[in-house]
């Protein structure tokens, strides 16, 4: 399979962390020049927009979950002087994120963590003031149980702006998870926004949800 052959079908076929590592190890170097460019991928921009519409100066530092090659971090740094860290399962994708620089010429990411959201993260409790994510909560990647760890590493009052695949928001239990967490007093009532995911290709015009809420 050539680099150019990777597409959404391959991404959606991922079922395990090892599948994820294997795919993105082979795809990392051309991910932006192929998948992002060919599909006009803009989901990260919608998530960043949802974040900054609600964020305040106190919502720092920010953890970019499933940061991949760093698209969201780059977009986030253009909106203000955020301190941004990244988390991803793929060492190769993190390698691409590591070379991203902001307008001032400094690295986009302060720290980059290699970690598996289906396991305990090597990150201290209450380390972050905000969590953002796009493209992680999707087919075969990470389910709603990952929020236990994300809540742990975020301080009370932390802001979340989380993109979730539209096919899975209800079917895989994300909507129910948020209802339960609100009832348990763990989070505020999420505001669900719909933002554009792709501007080209077969999925052009697809809208995907972004859940915006705070921990309590």
MDTraj code that builds the backbone (N, CA, C; nanometers):
import mdtraj as md
import numpy as np

residues = "UNK UNK UNK UNK UNK UNK UNK UNK UNK UNK UNK UNK UNK UNK UNK UNK UNK UNK UNK UNK UNK UNK UNK UNK UNK UNK UNK UNK UNK UNK UNK UNK UNK UNK UNK UNK UNK UNK UNK UNK UNK UNK UNK UNK UNK UNK UNK UNK UNK UNK UNK UNK UNK UNK UNK UNK UNK UNK UNK UNK UNK UNK UNK UNK UNK UNK UNK UNK UNK UNK UNK UNK UNK UNK UNK UNK UNK UNK UNK UNK UNK UNK UNK UNK UNK UNK UNK UNK UNK UNK UNK UNK UNK UNK UNK UNK UNK UNK UNK UNK UNK UNK UNK UNK UNK UNK UNK UNK UNK UNK UNK UNK UNK UNK UNK UNK UNK UNK UNK UNK UNK UNK UNK UNK UNK UNK UNK UNK UNK UNK UNK UNK UNK UNK UNK UNK UNK UNK UNK UNK UNK UNK UNK UNK UNK UNK UNK UNK UNK UNK UNK UNK UNK UNK UNK UNK UNK UNK UNK UNK UNK UNK UNK UNK UNK UNK UNK UNK UNK UNK UNK UNK UNK UNK UNK UNK UNK UNK UNK UNK UNK UNK UNK UNK UNK UNK UNK UNK UNK UNK UNK UNK UNK UNK UNK UNK UNK UNK UNK UNK UNK UNK UNK UNK UNK UNK UNK UNK UNK UNK UNK UNK UNK UNK UNK UNK".split()
xyz = np.array([
    [0.0856, -0.1207, 0.0000],
    [0.0000, 0.0000, 0.0000],
    [0.0885, 0.1248, 0.0000],
    [0.0656, 0.2179, -0.0896],
    [0.1415, 0.3416, -0.0918],
    [0.0837, 0.4402, 0.0082],
    [0.1635, 0.5429, 0.0426],
    [0.1166, 0.6443, 0.1361],
    [-0.0115, 0.7094, 0.0865],
    [-0.0235, 0.7208, -0.0431],
    [-0.1358, 0.7925, -0.1016],
    [-0.2650, 0.7108, -0.0873],
    [-0.2522, 0.5815, -0.0605],
    [-0.3693, 0.4959, -0.0521],
    [-0.4416, 0.5036, 0.0824],
    [-0.3793, 0.5617, 0.1851],
    [-0.4448, 0.5720, 0.3139],
    [-0.5605, 0.6711, 0.3052],
    [-0.6725, 0.6359, 0.3677],
    [-0.7876, 0.7244, 0.3655],
    [-0.8755, 0.6983, 0.4865],
    [-0.9960, 0.7542, 0.4842],
    [-1.0879, 0.7380, 0.5970],
    [-1.1220, 0.5927, 0.6234],
    [-1.1276, 0.5118, 0.5178],
    [-1.1587, 0.3700, 0.5370],
    [-1.0556, 0.3043, 0.6271],
    [-0.9304, 0.3362, 0.6063],
    [-0.8241, 0.2803, 0.6901],
    [-0.8358, 0.3310, 0.8334],
    [-0.8628, 0.4604, 0.8492],
    [-0.8750, 0.5176, 0.9832],
    [-0.9927, 0.4561, 1.0576],
    [-1.1038, 0.4364, 0.9873],
    [-1.2231, 0.3815, 1.0516],
    [-1.2111, 0.2318, 1.0799],
    [-1.1137, 0.1655, 1.0170],
    [-1.0945, 0.0228, 1.0389],
    [-1.0110, -0.0078, 1.1627],
    [-0.9549, 0.0944, 1.2235],
    [-0.8734, 0.0760, 1.3435],
    [-0.9596, 0.0220, 1.4572],
    [-0.9143, -0.0852, 1.5218],
    [-0.9921, -0.1459, 1.6298],
    [-0.9186, -0.1509, 1.7626],
    [-0.7864, -0.1534, 1.7613],
    [-0.7095, -0.1672, 1.8831],
    [-0.5992, -0.0617, 1.8873],
    [-0.5404, -0.0360, 2.0058],
    [-0.4262, 0.0556, 2.0107],
    [-0.3125, 0.0150, 1.9191],
    [-0.2871, -0.1157, 1.9066],
    [-0.1802, -0.1600, 1.8172],
    [-0.2136, -0.1307, 1.6713],
    [-0.3409, -0.1468, 1.6328],
    [-0.3833, -0.1091, 1.4976],
    [-0.3555, 0.0390, 1.4734],
    [-0.3881, 0.1182, 1.5738],
    [-0.3690, 0.2626, 1.5647],
    [-0.2216, 0.2959, 1.5453],
    [-0.1370, 0.2375, 1.6285],
    [0.0066, 0.2641, 1.6177],
    [0.0604, 0.2257, 1.4796],
    [0.0161, 0.1114, 1.4289],
    [0.0657, 0.0636, 1.3004],
    [0.0244, 0.1552, 1.1865],
    [-0.1037, 0.1931, 1.1834],
    [-0.1518, 0.2792, 1.0757],
    [-0.0807, 0.4136, 1.0758],
    [-0.0779, 0.4791, 1.1921],
    [-0.0251, 0.6151, 1.1950],
    [0.1276, 0.6198, 1.1891],
    [0.1940, 0.5095, 1.2222],
    [0.3384, 0.5035, 1.2007],
    [0.3698, 0.5136, 1.0518],
    [0.2864, 0.4490, 0.9700],
    [0.3076, 0.4490, 0.8257],
    [0.2529, 0.5740, 0.7572],
    [0.1586, 0.6411, 0.8233],
    [0.0867, 0.7520, 0.7611],
    [0.1397, 0.8883, 0.8030],
    [0.2136, 0.8956, 0.9148],
    [0.2468, 1.0234, 0.9779],
    [0.3111, 1.1230, 0.8818],
    [0.4086, 1.0777, 0.8055],
    [0.4862, 1.1705, 0.7223],
    [0.4045, 1.2345, 0.6107],
    [0.2979, 1.1675, 0.5662],
    [0.2190, 1.2199, 0.4542],
    [0.0748, 1.2522, 0.4936],
    [0.0434, 1.2437, 0.6209],
    [-0.0941, 1.2629, 0.6679],
    [-0.1510, 1.3983, 0.6224],
    [-0.0734, 1.5038, 0.6388],
    [-0.1245, 1.6364, 0.6050],
    [-0.1282, 1.6598, 0.4542],
    [-0.0298, 1.6088, 0.3825],
    [-0.0247, 1.6324, 0.2378],
    [-0.1232, 1.5452, 0.1607],
    [-0.1725, 1.4392, 0.2236],
    [-0.2693, 1.3518, 0.1569],
    [-0.4077, 1.3674, 0.2197],
    [-0.4311, 1.3059, 0.3325],
    [-0.5641, 1.3053, 0.3934],
    [-0.6183, 1.4460, 0.4188],
    [-0.5413, 1.5294, 0.4849],
    [-0.5891, 1.6639, 0.5202],
    [-0.6152, 1.7459, 0.3952],
    [-0.5197, 1.7445, 0.3021],
    [-0.5332, 1.8237, 0.1806],
    [-0.6436, 1.7712, 0.0895],
    [-0.6497, 1.6399, 0.0714],
    [-0.7464, 1.5816, -0.0212],
    [-0.8900, 1.5985, 0.0253],
    [-0.9106, 1.5985, 0.1557],
    [-1.0465, 1.6063, 0.2103],
    [-1.0838, 1.7440, 0.2633],
    [-0.9919, 1.8384, 0.2543],
    [-1.0201, 1.9695, 0.3112],
    [-1.0579, 1.9592, 0.4576],
    [-0.9800, 1.8819, 0.5333],
    [-1.0115, 1.8548, 0.6741],
    [-1.0005, 1.9820, 0.7567],
    [-1.1106, 2.0207, 0.8215],
    [-1.1140, 2.1457, 0.8982],
    [-1.1777, 2.1273, 1.0362],
    [-1.1985, 2.0035, 1.0776],
    [-1.2653, 1.9780, 1.2058],
    [-1.1924, 2.0468, 1.3209],
    [-1.0605, 2.0414, 1.3183],
    [-0.9815, 2.1024, 1.4255],
    [-1.0076, 2.2519, 1.4375],
    [-1.0346, 2.3177, 1.3257],
    [-1.0624, 2.4607, 1.3299],
    [-1.1953, 2.4889, 1.3995],
    [-1.2944, 2.4032, 1.3759],
    [-1.4229, 2.4181, 1.4441],
    [-1.4112, 2.3950, 1.5929],
    [-1.3303, 2.2959, 1.6323],
    [-1.3101, 2.2698, 1.7748],
    [-1.2402, 2.3878, 1.8408],
    [-1.1378, 2.4407, 1.7761],
    [-1.0684, 2.5574, 1.8300],
    [-1.1635, 2.6760, 1.8427],
    [-1.2493, 2.6957, 1.7416],
    [-1.3473, 2.8036, 1.7492],
    [-1.4417, 2.7871, 1.8663],
    [-1.4883, 2.6646, 1.8901],
    [-1.5767, 2.6379, 2.0032],
    [-1.5043, 2.6620, 2.1357],
    [-1.3779, 2.6269, 2.1400],
    [-1.2982, 2.6480, 2.2612],
    [-1.2825, 2.7963, 2.2921],
    [-1.2352, 2.8740, 2.1952],
    [-1.2046, 3.0147, 2.2229],
    [-1.3306, 3.0964, 2.2483],
    [-1.4454, 3.0520, 2.1983],
    [-1.5704, 3.1226, 2.2249],
    [-1.6070, 3.1190, 2.3730],
    [-1.5556, 3.0200, 2.4456],
    [-1.5901, 3.0024, 2.5867],
    [-1.4720, 3.0261, 2.6794],
    [-1.3517, 3.0128, 2.6306],
    [-1.2319, 3.0119, 2.7145],
    [-1.2031, 3.1479, 2.7773],
    [-1.1339, 3.1418, 2.8917],
    [-1.0830, 3.2611, 2.9585],
    [-0.9345, 3.2422, 2.9842],
    [-0.8694, 3.3463, 3.0335],
    [-0.7252, 3.3395, 3.0560],
    [-0.6878, 3.2293, 3.1549],
    [-0.7805, 3.1931, 3.2432],
    [-0.7515, 3.0916, 3.3432],
    [-0.7526, 2.9494, 3.2912],
    [-0.7944, 2.9293, 3.1673],
    [-0.8057, 2.7939, 3.1111],
    [-0.6745, 2.7496, 3.0468],
    [-0.5693, 2.7547, 3.1244],
    [-0.4360, 2.7245, 3.0755],
    [-0.3623, 2.6439, 3.1824],
    [-0.2775, 2.5500, 3.1473],
    [-0.2407, 2.5065, 3.0122],
    [-0.3482, 2.4191, 2.9490],
    [-0.3365, 2.3989, 2.8183],
    [-0.4343, 2.3246, 2.7391],
    [-0.3708, 2.1940, 2.6916],
    [-0.4437, 2.0830, 2.7066],
    [-0.3985, 1.9545, 2.6537],
    [-0.4744, 1.9222, 2.5259],
    [-0.4002, 1.9021, 2.4178],
    [-0.4559, 1.8619, 2.2885],
    [-0.4507, 1.7092, 2.2828],
    [-0.5675, 1.6461, 2.2994],
    [-0.5763, 1.5004, 2.3091],
    [-0.5888, 1.4404, 2.1690],
    [-0.5022, 1.3440, 2.1387],
    [-0.4970, 1.2906, 2.0033],
    [-0.4438, 1.3951, 1.9083],
    [-0.3353, 1.4595, 1.9475],
    [-0.2876, 1.5783, 1.8755],
    [-0.2373, 1.5474, 1.7355],
    [-0.2022, 1.4207, 1.7075],
    [-0.1568, 1.3852, 1.5742],
    [-0.0368, 1.4668, 1.5315],
    [-0.0425, 1.5230, 1.4126],
    [0.0692, 1.6001, 1.3582],
    [0.0728, 1.7441, 1.4071],
    [-0.0242, 1.7829, 1.4885],
    [-0.0209, 1.9154, 1.5483],
    [-0.1100, 2.0201, 1.4863],
    [-0.2052, 1.9791, 1.4051],
    [-0.2930, 2.0763, 1.3392],
    [-0.3688, 2.1639, 1.4382],
    [-0.4240, 2.1029, 1.5430],
    [-0.5017, 2.1793, 1.6390],
    [-0.4127, 2.2733, 1.7190],
    [-0.2948, 2.2253, 1.7574],
    [-0.2049, 2.3115, 1.8312],
    [-0.1670, 2.4355, 1.7530],
    [-0.1391, 2.4184, 1.6251],
    [-0.1063, 2.5322, 1.5397],
    [-0.2225, 2.6308, 1.5362],
    [-0.3424, 2.5803, 1.5139],
    [-0.4609, 2.6670, 1.5074],
    [-0.4854, 2.7365, 1.6411],
    [-0.4674, 2.6634, 1.7502],
    [-0.4923, 2.7201, 1.8829],
    [-0.3942, 2.8324, 1.9141],
    [-0.2687, 2.8131, 1.8774],
    [-0.1683, 2.9146, 1.9083],
    [-0.1904, 3.0446, 1.8302],
    [-0.2652, 3.0398, 1.7195],
    [-0.2934, 3.1630, 1.6462],
    [-0.3996, 3.2475, 1.7148],
    [-0.4708, 3.1895, 1.8136],
    [-0.5807, 3.2617, 1.8784],
    [-0.5394, 3.3311, 2.0077],
    [-0.4177, 3.3055, 2.0555],
    [-0.3747, 3.3671, 2.1798],
    [-0.2527, 3.2969, 2.2356],
    [-0.1990, 3.3473, 2.3458],
    [-0.0740, 3.2930, 2.4019],
    [-0.0972, 3.1702, 2.4890],
    [-0.1649, 3.0711, 2.4354],
    [-0.1939, 2.9506, 2.5116],
    [-0.0675, 2.8656, 2.5292],
    [-0.0581, 2.8031, 2.6442],
    [0.0442, 2.7006, 2.6670],
    [-0.0195, 2.5676, 2.6308],
    [0.0317, 2.5015, 2.5269],
    [-0.0335, 2.3833, 2.4722],
    [0.0590, 2.2619, 2.4843],
    [0.0074, 2.1551, 2.5401],
    [0.0743, 2.0253, 2.5401],
    [-0.0048, 1.9312, 2.4504],
    [0.0596, 1.8268, 2.4014],
    [-0.0073, 1.7298, 2.3154],
    [0.0025, 1.5897, 2.3711],
    [-0.0971, 1.5087, 2.3393],
    [-0.1009, 1.3672, 2.3779],
    [-0.1412, 1.2852, 2.2569],
    [-0.0657, 1.1799, 2.2285],
    [-0.1029, 1.0917, 2.1185],
    [-0.0436, 0.9539, 2.1426],
    [-0.1079, 0.8535, 2.0831],
    [-0.0611, 0.7159, 2.0939],
    [0.0569, 0.6876, 2.0007],
    [0.0684, 0.7659, 1.8940],
    [0.1659, 0.7397, 1.7883],
    [0.2909, 0.8243, 1.8055],
    [0.4041, 0.7578, 1.8253],
    [0.5306, 0.8291, 1.8354],
    [0.5632, 0.9021, 1.7055],
    [0.5276, 0.8419, 1.5933],
    [0.5575, 0.9035, 1.4636],
    [0.4755, 1.0300, 1.4412],
    [0.3483, 1.0285, 1.4809],
    [0.2672, 1.1494, 1.4691],
    [0.3204, 1.2578, 1.5619],
    [0.3612, 1.2199, 1.6818],
    [0.4198, 1.3170, 1.7741],
    [0.5477, 1.3769, 1.7172],
    [0.6213, 1.2964, 1.6412],
    [0.7405, 1.3487, 1.5764],
    [0.7086, 1.4618, 1.4805],
    [0.5970, 1.4498, 1.4094],
    [0.5534, 1.5570, 1.3193],
    [0.5081, 1.6794, 1.3989],
    [0.4369, 1.6563, 1.5096],
    [0.3907, 1.7675, 1.5939],
    [0.5085, 1.8421, 1.6558],
    [0.6143, 1.7698, 1.6862],
    [0.7297, 1.8287, 1.7553],
    [0.7981, 1.9370, 1.6722],
    [0.7896, 1.9285, 1.5404],
    [0.8589, 2.0266, 1.4568],
    [0.7708, 2.1457, 1.4199],
    [0.6458, 2.1468, 1.4662],
    [0.5584, 2.2600, 1.4386],
    [0.6029, 2.3811, 1.5213],
    [0.6037, 2.4983, 1.4572],
    [0.6414, 2.6204, 1.5277],
    [0.5299, 2.7230, 1.5162],
    [0.5213, 2.8074, 1.6186],
    [0.4221, 2.9146, 1.6222],
    [0.4753, 3.0370, 1.5488],
    [0.3930, 3.1411, 1.5425],
    [0.4311, 3.2611, 1.4686],
    [0.5579, 3.3267, 1.5199],
    [0.5839, 3.3106, 1.6503],
    [0.7035, 3.3704, 1.7095],
    [0.8274, 3.2844, 1.6865],
    [0.8085, 3.1664, 1.6262],
    [0.9203, 3.0784, 1.5992],
    [0.9486, 2.9775, 1.7074],
    [0.8714, 2.9813, 1.8164],
    [0.8898, 2.8840, 1.9238],
    [0.8066, 2.7601, 1.8953],
    [0.8386, 2.6465, 1.9554],
    [0.7601, 2.5254, 1.9316],
    [0.6127, 2.5461, 1.9698],
    [0.5228, 2.4916, 1.8893],
    [0.3805, 2.5007, 1.9207],
    [0.3501, 2.4332, 2.0540],
    [0.4107, 2.3175, 2.0782],
    [0.3812, 2.2385, 2.1982],
    [0.4918, 2.2518, 2.3023],
    [0.4513, 2.2777, 2.4262],
    [0.5465, 2.2811, 2.5369],
    [0.5988, 2.1410, 2.5675],
    [0.5045, 2.0464, 2.5838],
    [0.5385, 1.9074, 2.6098],
    [0.4534, 1.8190, 2.5189],
    [0.5082, 1.7047, 2.4803],
    [0.4338, 1.6057, 2.4035],
    [0.4402, 1.4733, 2.4783],
    [0.3214, 1.4177, 2.5076],
    [0.3098, 1.2932, 2.5822],
    [0.2706, 1.1797, 2.4887],
    [0.3430, 1.0704, 2.4929],
    [0.3007, 0.9494, 2.4236],
    [0.2205, 0.8656, 2.5225],
    [0.0920, 0.8444, 2.4952],
    [0.0086, 0.7742, 2.5911],
    [-0.1165, 0.7180, 2.5283],
    [-0.1753, 0.6209, 2.5978],
    [-0.2932, 0.5465, 2.5536],
    [-0.4111, 0.5864, 2.6406],
    [-0.5113, 0.6472, 2.5798],
    [-0.6295, 0.6930, 2.6538],
    [-0.7128, 0.5788, 2.7115],
    [-0.6887, 0.4568, 2.6673],
    [-0.7616, 0.3433, 2.7241],
    [-0.6915, 0.2882, 2.8485],
    [-0.5815, 0.3519, 2.8885],
    [-0.5063, 0.3107, 3.0073],
    [-0.4807, 0.4342, 3.0937],
    [-0.4140, 0.4139, 3.2067],
    [-0.3790, 0.5257, 3.2933],
    [-0.2678, 0.6073, 3.2297],
    [-0.2855, 0.7382, 3.2284],
    [-0.1868, 0.8271, 3.1680],
    [-0.0805, 0.8666, 3.2697],
    [0.0400, 0.8833, 3.2231],
    [0.1504, 0.9257, 3.3089],
    [0.1508, 1.0788, 3.3178],
    [0.0405, 1.1319, 3.3686],
    [0.0209, 1.2761, 3.3825],
    [-0.0389, 1.3001, 3.5208],
    [0.0106, 1.3974, 3.5957],
    [-0.0423, 1.4212, 3.7310],
    [-0.1885, 1.4659, 3.7296],
    [-0.2585, 1.4365, 3.8363],
    [-0.3966, 1.4821, 3.8512],
    [-0.4006, 1.6351, 3.8562],
    [-0.5024, 1.6931, 3.7932],
    [-0.5218, 1.8373, 3.7964],
    [-0.4172, 1.9172, 3.7216],
    [-0.3500, 1.8559, 3.6253],
    [-0.2394, 1.9232, 3.5577],
    [-0.2849, 2.0280, 3.4562],
    [-0.4088, 2.0155, 3.4056],
    [-0.4510, 2.1007, 3.2942],
    [-0.5746, 2.1838, 3.3267],
    [-0.5772, 2.3019, 3.2634],
    [-0.6919, 2.3902, 3.2769],
    [-0.7937, 2.3720, 3.1670],
    [-0.7578, 2.2983, 3.0613],
    [-0.8489, 2.2754, 2.9498],
    [-0.8037, 2.1541, 2.8704],
    [-0.9003, 2.0921, 2.8035],
    [-0.8746, 1.9775, 2.7164],
    [-0.9489, 1.9995, 2.5860],
    [-0.8795, 1.9822, 2.4737],
    [-0.9417, 1.9922, 2.3416],
    [-0.9083, 1.8661, 2.2638],
    [-0.9931, 1.8322, 2.1669],
    [-0.9679, 1.7126, 2.0876],
    [-1.0507, 1.7145, 1.9601],
    [-0.9898, 1.6693, 1.8502],
    [-1.0651, 1.6444, 1.7264],
    [-1.0062, 1.5209, 1.6588],
    [-1.0938, 1.4340, 1.6092],
    [-1.0499, 1.3170, 1.5354],
    [-1.0069, 1.1993, 1.6204],
    [-1.0233, 1.2080, 1.7506],
    [-0.9832, 1.0992, 1.8402],
    [-1.1012, 1.0129, 1.8813],
    [-1.2121, 1.0760, 1.9115],
    [-1.3307, 1.0016, 1.9545],
    [-1.4129, 0.9653, 1.8312],
    [-1.3668, 0.8600, 1.7645],
    [-1.4241, 0.8221, 1.6355],
    [-1.4169, 0.6712, 1.6200],
    [-1.4317, 0.6220, 1.4997],
    [-1.4405, 0.4787, 1.4728],
    [-1.3215, 0.4029, 1.5295],
    [-1.3474, 0.3087, 1.6195],
    [-1.2462, 0.2167, 1.6662],
    [-1.1323, 0.2780, 1.7444],
    [-1.1420, 0.4060, 1.7780],
    [-1.0306, 0.4710, 1.8463],
    [-1.0527, 0.4680, 1.9972],
    [-1.1278, 0.5614, 2.0500],
    [-1.1417, 0.5764, 2.1943],
    [-1.2888, 0.5958, 2.2288],
    [-1.3360, 0.5235, 2.3304],
    [-1.4743, 0.5340, 2.3737],
    [-1.4918, 0.6285, 2.4917],
    [-1.6156, 0.6394, 2.5424],
    [-1.6453, 0.7355, 2.6485],
    [-1.5789, 0.7059, 2.7820],
    [-1.5304, 0.5836, 2.8049],
    [-1.4638, 0.5554, 2.9320],
    [-1.3350, 0.6370, 2.9486],
    [-1.2801, 0.6876, 2.8389],
    [-1.1579, 0.7672, 2.8462],
    [-1.1766, 0.8950, 2.9261],
    [-1.3006, 0.9387, 2.9420],
    [-1.3226, 1.0632, 3.0148],
    [-1.2855, 1.0515, 3.1625],
    [-1.2832, 0.9317, 3.2182],
    [-1.2386, 0.9171, 3.3567],
    [-1.0972, 0.9720, 3.3741],
    [-1.0067, 0.9354, 3.2845],
    [-0.8705, 0.9850, 3.2925],
    [-0.8619, 1.1336, 3.2590],
    [-0.9398, 1.1777, 3.1605],
    [-0.9341, 1.3184, 3.1233],
    [-0.9858, 1.4071, 3.2351],
    [-1.0896, 1.3638, 3.3054],
    [-1.1359, 1.4402, 3.4207],
    [-1.0293, 1.4431, 3.5301],
    [-0.9603, 1.3322, 3.5487],
    [-0.8593, 1.3237, 3.6547],
    [-0.7462, 1.4233, 3.6327],
    [-0.7012, 1.4366, 3.5097],
    [-0.5849, 1.5209, 3.4840],
    [-0.6214, 1.6680, 3.4634],
    [-0.7502, 1.7006, 3.4749],
    [-0.7976, 1.8377, 3.4595],
    [-0.8426, 1.8912, 3.5950],
    [-0.8081, 2.0131, 3.6240],
    [-0.8465, 2.0700, 3.7537],
    [-0.9943, 2.1089, 3.7538],
    [-1.0554, 2.1236, 3.8718],
    [-1.1957, 2.1652, 3.8780],
    [-1.2166, 2.2972, 3.8046],
    [-1.3240, 2.3017, 3.7273],
    [-1.3518, 2.4199, 3.6474],
    [-1.2850, 2.4180, 3.5110],
    [-1.2124, 2.3092, 3.4803],
    [-1.1437, 2.2998, 3.3519],
    [-1.2412, 2.2942, 3.2350],
    [-1.2012, 2.3555, 3.1255],
    [-1.2856, 2.3643, 3.0065],
    [-1.2537, 2.2512, 2.9101],
    [-1.3588, 2.1862, 2.8600],
    [-1.3453, 2.0820, 2.7578],
    [-1.4120, 2.1286, 2.6288],
    [-1.3450, 2.1062, 2.5159],
    [-1.4053, 2.1219, 2.3830],
    [-1.3662, 1.9976, 2.3051],
    [-1.4580, 1.9017, 2.2953],
    [-1.4277, 1.7681, 2.2484],
    [-1.5083, 1.7352, 2.1227],
    [-1.4389, 1.7117, 2.0128],
    [-1.5054, 1.6671, 1.8913],
    [-1.5314, 1.5177, 1.8958],
    [-1.6505, 1.4768, 1.8550],
    [-1.6911, 1.3360, 1.8594],
    [-1.7575, 1.3005, 1.7272],
    [-1.7202, 1.1857, 1.6724],
    [-1.7770, 1.1424, 1.5453],
    [-1.9301, 1.1427, 1.5507],
    [-1.9969, 1.2016, 1.4511],
    [-2.1430, 1.2129, 1.4578],
    [-2.2154, 1.0789, 1.4592],
    [-2.1575, 0.9757, 1.3976],
    [-2.2213, 0.8445, 1.3978],
    [-2.2149, 0.7786, 1.5349],
    [-2.1190, 0.8177, 1.6152],
    [-2.0958, 0.7498, 1.7423],
    [-2.1400, 0.8287, 1.8646],
    [-2.1750, 0.9549, 1.8464],
    [-2.2091, 1.0384, 1.9615],
    [-2.3182, 0.9745, 2.0463],
    [-2.4199, 0.9215, 1.9813],
    [-2.5267, 0.8518, 2.0535],
    [-2.5035, 0.7014, 2.0555],
    [-2.4665, 0.6441, 1.9410],
    [-2.4587, 0.4981, 1.9289],
    [-2.3558, 0.4332, 2.0199],
    [-2.2455, 0.5010, 2.0464],
    [-2.1409, 0.4431, 2.1303],
    [-2.1407, 0.4974, 2.2730],
    [-2.2469, 0.5701, 2.3077],
    [-2.2676, 0.6032, 2.4479],
    [-2.2111, 0.7344, 2.4968],
    [-2.1615, 0.8206, 2.4077],
    [-2.1098, 0.9492, 2.4536],
    [-2.2208, 1.0371, 2.5108],
    [-2.3330, 1.0435, 2.4428],
    [-2.4442, 1.1251, 2.4921],
    [-2.4894, 1.0778, 2.6303],
    [-2.5027, 0.9456, 2.6467],
    [-2.5438, 0.8907, 2.7771],
    [-2.4378, 0.9173, 2.8833],
    [-2.3117, 0.9092, 2.8458],
    [-2.2042, 0.9355, 2.9408],
    [-2.2139, 1.0780, 2.9950],
    [-2.2387, 1.1736, 2.9082],
    [-2.2481, 1.3120, 2.9524],
    [-2.3702, 1.3331, 3.0420],
    [-2.4819, 1.2691, 3.0093],
    [-2.6015, 1.2787, 3.0954],
    [-2.5695, 1.2269, 3.2350],
    [-2.5016, 1.1126, 3.2405],
    [-2.4662, 1.0535, 3.3701],
    [-2.3689, 1.1422, 3.4472],
    [-2.2733, 1.2026, 3.3769],
    [-2.1735, 1.2858, 3.4442],
    [-2.2349, 1.4154, 3.4962],
    [-2.3313, 1.4701, 3.4233],
    [-2.4032, 1.5874, 3.4726],
    [-2.4813, 1.5508, 3.5989],
    [-2.5520, 1.4380, 3.5942],
    [-2.6318, 1.3947, 3.7084],
    [-2.5446, 1.3670, 3.8305],
    [-2.4224, 1.3208, 3.8065],
    [-2.3303, 1.2893, 3.9159],
    [-2.2551, 1.4121, 3.9666],
    [-2.2775, 1.5263, 3.9054],
    [-2.2100, 1.6482, 3.9483],
    [-2.0641, 1.6551, 3.9084],
    [-2.0286, 1.5844, 3.8012],
    [-1.8886, 1.5842, 3.7558],
    [-1.8610, 1.6937, 3.6536],
    [-1.9642, 1.7304, 3.5736],
    [-1.9463, 1.8307, 3.4689],
    [-2.0701, 1.9187, 3.4588],
    [-2.0538, 2.0341, 3.3954],
    [-2.1676, 2.1178, 3.3621],
    [-2.2431, 2.0571, 3.2431],
    [-2.3629, 2.1033, 3.2195],
    [-2.4407, 2.0567, 3.1044],
    [-2.3669, 2.0913, 2.9754],
    [-2.3323, 1.9926, 2.8933],
    [-2.2576, 2.0238, 2.7702],
    [-2.3410, 2.1048, 2.6715],
    [-2.2771, 2.1986, 2.6076],
    [-2.3334, 2.2683, 2.4921],
    [-2.2795, 2.1955, 2.3687],
    [-2.3701, 2.1447, 2.2873],
    [-2.3298, 2.0682, 2.1692],
    [-2.3380, 2.1581, 2.0469],
    [-2.2237, 2.1832, 1.9867],
    [-2.2168, 2.2634, 1.8657],
    [-2.1862, 2.1728, 1.7474],
    [-2.2323, 2.2095, 1.6302],
    [-2.2064, 2.1332, 1.5077],
    [-2.1161, 2.2155, 1.4178],
    [-2.0035, 2.1581, 1.3826],
    [-1.9058, 2.2314, 1.3018],
    [-1.8689, 2.1501, 1.1788],
    [-1.8173, 2.2185, 1.0778],
    [-1.7805, 2.1523, 0.9535],
    [-1.6590, 2.0618, 0.9752],
    [-1.6624, 1.9452, 0.9137],
    [-1.5532, 1.8490, 0.9275],
    [-1.4636, 1.8487, 0.8048],
    [-1.5240, 1.8459, 0.6858],
    [-1.4490, 1.8393, 0.5606],
    [-1.5051, 1.9417, 0.4618],
    [-1.4167, 1.9987, 0.3810],
    [-1.4589, 2.0935, 0.2780],
    [-1.4403, 2.0379, 0.1370],
    [-1.3928, 1.9126, 0.1263],
    [-1.3716, 1.8511, -0.0050],
    [-1.3929, 1.7010, 0.0073],
    [-1.3882, 1.6312, -0.1057],
    [-1.4005, 1.4860, -0.1036],
    [-1.5436, 1.4378, -0.0838],
    [-1.5570, 1.3084, -0.0610],
    [-1.6889, 1.2458, -0.0513],
    [-1.7681, 1.2914, 0.0700],
    [-1.6992, 1.3411, 0.1732],
    [-1.7677, 1.3796, 0.2963],
    [-1.7774, 1.5310, 0.3130],
    [-1.7584, 1.6047, 0.2053],
    [-1.7658, 1.7509, 0.2116],
    [-1.9001, 1.7952, 0.2680],
    [-1.8955, 1.8882, 0.3603],
    [-2.0167, 1.9398, 0.4213],
    [-2.0636, 1.8650, 0.5441],
    [-1.9954, 1.7565, 0.5805],
    [-2.0351, 1.6817, 0.7008],
    [-2.0167, 1.7685, 0.8246],
    [-2.1186, 1.7718, 0.9091],
    [-2.1111, 1.8428, 1.0358],
    [-2.0900, 1.7423, 1.1483],
    [-2.0023, 1.7745, 1.2398],
    [-1.9730, 1.6859, 1.3525],
    [-1.9880, 1.7629, 1.4826],
    [-2.0296, 1.6943, 1.5893],
    [-2.0526, 1.7629, 1.7166],
    [-1.9238, 1.7968, 1.7898],
    [-1.9289, 1.9064, 1.8626],
    [-1.8260, 1.9427, 1.9597],
    [-1.8982, 1.9659, 2.0918],
    [-1.8597, 1.8896, 2.1938],
    [-1.9192, 1.9028, 2.3266],
    [-1.8335, 1.9985, 2.4090],
    [-1.8944, 2.1053, 2.4575],
    [-1.8246, 2.2080, 2.5344],
    [-1.8840, 2.2095, 2.6750],
    [-1.7992, 2.1889, 2.7752],
    [-1.8458, 2.1865, 2.9151],
    [-1.7276, 2.2093, 3.0077],
    [-1.7570, 2.2188, 3.1362],
    [-1.6522, 2.2349, 3.2380],
    [-1.6641, 2.1255, 3.3426],
    [-1.5506, 2.0893, 3.3992],
    [-1.5524, 1.9960, 3.5116],
    [-1.5971, 2.0703, 3.6380],
    [-1.6484, 1.9948, 3.7327],
    [-1.6960, 2.0536, 3.8576],
    [-1.6156, 1.9988, 3.9753],
])
top = md.Topology()
chain = top.add_chain()
for i, resn in enumerate(residues, 1):
    res = top.add_residue(resn, chain, resSeq=i)
    for name in ("N", "CA", "C"):
        top.add_atom(name, md.element.get_by_symbol(name[0]), res)
traj = md.Trajectory(xyz[None], top)
